[in-house]
């Protein structure tokens, strides 16, 4: 099979496409014929040795995939050969085949194509867990989404609307904000042109945002915590800006606010029943047309490096997908 390989830590340009032996499914795994693979921010880190997991060389990046099950380990009971599934792989998806733990794969709706499925699992899984289990977002609360045109940001906008919240989308350009508006955002903030704190206060009548979804970190976190409402919840989703912020904890005290970590991968493993229930709701909303994954760019397998750079250089809107087949 063909696979994109990382043989030493370095930039995406050092990745190579080679023919290697196909993997075999262990007792607790399935073998997946990959049709499409989602590109996510961890892919930009894992190839440079900056991620929390460091796979042994050589390895393929790619943390999520969608395709067809071609083999099933004897201890996997919920899937069968021929099933169309999405899978969380950690790494290995930028290849024609990948072995995946059975608990990390689930069937996709018949109406969902493979590119949409590859763009769905990590972004919508993360945002659903964040807004439901971690923030307990309630109808009519105000949700502020930073980085609202990215994969997880757009998912948070759509899920927030489906949950009945008023959604304020914040992004760095008018073009990105139009994407968020199309996804259902009620209000828009261009934080490259205006003060985030002041705009949030203006749009909320001085009350601040009840829930803040932050996949960006850095200076935006610093401004966001100062625009949070009484009893607000600030969700720490990621640090796409490159800087992990530090919190003056007196700000949390003064607002009775909570700063809440979001680690969907660990949640999915530790609370599989809750994660499964989340996805049943997500698939129902998808069927109702409330969730529409935006795949803005697709790249063939041999251009996986370009796909990673598109995301790493923050040029992407919505999701970038590697089309393997």
Secondary structure, 3 states (H helix, E strand, C coil): CEEEEECCCCCHHHCEEEECCCCCCCCCEEEEEEEEEEECHHHHHHCCCCCCCCCCCCECCCCEEEEEEEEECCCCCCCCCCCEEEEECCCCCCECEEEEEHHHEEECCCCCCHHHHHCCHHHHHHHHHHHHHHCCCCCCCEEEECCCCEHHHHHHHHHHHHCCCEEEEEECCHHHHHHHHHCCCCEEEECCCCCHHHHHHHHCCCCCEEEEEECCCHHHHHHHHCCEEEEEEEEECCCCCCCCCCCCHHHHHHHCCEEEECCHHHHHHHCHHHHHHHHHHHHHHHHCCCCCCCEEEEEEHHHHHHHHHHHHCCCCCEEEEEECC
